[in-house]
Amino acid sequence: MEFMDILKPGLKAEAATLVTEENPAPAWGSGGLPVFAPPAMIALMEKAAHVSVEPLLPEGWSTVGTEVNIKHLSATPLGVKVSAQAELLGIEGRALSFRVEAFDEAGKIGEGSHSRFIIESEKFMSRAEGKRAKKE
């Protein structure tokens, strides 16, 4: 399947969340202070990238994250809204590259790059489940 016909560089999406007791550093095991956890910020960035392309893919296809290269620039306390933006920069076969950024009410809190890969969902899950069967 040729995905260049479906997806175009420049495609953008956003995802947002509120910093609550569910996503500070202690809840994610990434620190001891009650500020937005870097892994939570990365997950929000991945979500923005995922939702930018998912609705355009044919039924039975999805994407999985394969690489993140992120800088966490500023702490965000509890009760503050955080948003992440993703822009599709390139498509090479089924490999997708994104620029990602995160912001809170005071400004930019993170930036970097993220890669995703387009997969056939059923085939992907079959392989993943096969690993469990080999372990048992």
C-alpha positions in Angstrom: 0.0 0.0 0.0 1.3 3.5 -0.9 0.8 5.8 2.0 2.2 8.9 0.2 -1.2 9.1 -1.5 -3.0 9.3 1.9 -0.6 11.2 4.2 1.2 14.5 3.3 4.0 16.3 5.2 2.6 19.3 7.1 -0.3 17.3 8.6 -0.8 18.5 12.2 -2.7 17.5 15.3 -2.9 18.4 19.0 -3.6 16.6 22.2 -4.2 18.1 25.6 -4.5 17.2 29.3 -4.6 18.7 32.7 -1.8 18.0 35.2 -3.5 16.0 37.9 -2.6 13.5 40.6 -2.5 10.9 37.8 0.4 12.3 35.8 3.1 14.0 38.0 6.6 12.6 38.2 6.0 10.4 41.3 3.0 8.7 39.7 5.2 7.7 36.7 8.3 6.8 38.7 10.3 9.5 37.1 11.0 11.8 40.0 9.8 12.9 43.4 8.3 16.3 42.8 4.6 17.0 42.0 5.2 18.4 38.5 4.1 17.0 35.1 6.1 13.9 34.5 8.5 13.8 31.4 7.1 10.3 30.4 3.6 11.8 30.5 4.7 14.7 28.3 6.2 12.2 25.8 3.0 10.1 25.9 1.0 13.3 25.1 3.3 14.1 22.2 3.0 10.5 20.9 -0.8 10.8 21.1 -0.8 14.0 19.0 1.3 12.3 16.4 -0.9 9.2 16.4 -4.2 11.1 16.1 -2.8 13.2 13.2 -2.6 10.2 10.9 -4.9 7.5 12.4 -8.2 8.8 10.9 -6.6 8.9 7.4 -5.4 5.3 7.4 -7.5 2.5 5.9 -9.4 0.2 8.2 -7.2 -2.4 9.8 -4.1 -0.2 9.8 -2.6 1.9 12.6 0.7 3.3 13.8 3.1 2.4 16.6 5.8 4.6 18.1 9.4 3.6 17.3 11.6 6.5 18.5 11.5 9.6 20.7 14.1 12.2 21.1 12.7 14.8 23.5 14.0 17.7 25.6 11.9 18.6 28.7 12.4 22.3 29.0 10.3 23.5 31.9 8.3 22.1 34.8 4.5 22.3 35.0 2.6 22.2 38.3 -0.6 20.5 39.2 -3.8 22.1 37.9 -2.3 23.5 34.7 -3.3 22.5 31.2 -0.7 21.0 28.9 -1.0 20.6 25.1 1.2 18.8 22.6 1.4 19.4 18.9 2.8 17.1 16.3 3.6 17.9 12.6 4.3 15.2 10.1 7.7 16.1 8.5 8.4 13.1 6.3 7.1 9.8 5.0 9.5 7.0 3.9 7.6 3.9 2.9 5.7 3.2 6.2 8.1 5.2 8.4 6.8 8.5 9.6 8.8 11.3 11.2 7.3 14.1 13.3 8.3 17.4 15.0 6.7 17.5 18.4 6.3 20.3 20.9 4.5 20.7 24.3 3.2 23.8 25.9 1.6 24.9 29.2 0.0 28.2 30.0 3.4 29.9 30.4 5.0 28.7 27.2 7.0 25.8 25.6 7.8 23.0 28.0 9.2 20.4 25.6 10.3 19.8 22.1 11.9 17.1 19.9 11.3 14.5 17.3 9.2 11.3 17.2 9.0 8.4 14.7 6.1 6.1 14.1 5.6 3.1 11.8 2.5 2.2 9.9 1.4 -1.4 10.7 -1.4 -3.8 9.8 -3.1 -4.1 13.2 -4.1 -7.8 13.0 -0.7 -8.9 11.7 1.1 -6.8 14.4 -1.0 -8.2 17.2 -0.6 -11.8 16.0 3.2 -11.4 16.1 3.0 -9.8 19.6 0.7 -12.6 20.9 3.1 -15.2 19.4 5.8 -13.9 21.7 3.7 -14.7 24.7 3.0 -18.2 23.4 6.7 -18.8 23.0 7.3 -17.7 26.5 4.7 -20.1 28.0 
